[in-house]
Amino acid sequence: MYEIVETASEVKWNGTKVKPIITLKDKYAYAHIVMDDGCYVLLIYKDGDSYKPTSWWFPEAIEAVQLHNQG
């Protein structure tokens, strides 16, 4: 189960460094939510220090965005 943790300062996505608005962690890996062109993108761990987008949003990620928008 993913939990919201302190937001990472930056992560690599497509060879570019981006600043996540939300960072989540479970016992295996991190996931980051970033904004791209006004849309939320969920990045999951790929390899090394890189992340890749996924179209499958787990419930904790959806809840994190809802909480972020309320705050």
Secondary structure, 3 states (H helix, E strand, C coil): CCEEECCCCCEEECCEEECCCEEEECCCCEEEEEEECCEEEEEEEEECCEEEEECCCCHHHHHHHHHHHHC
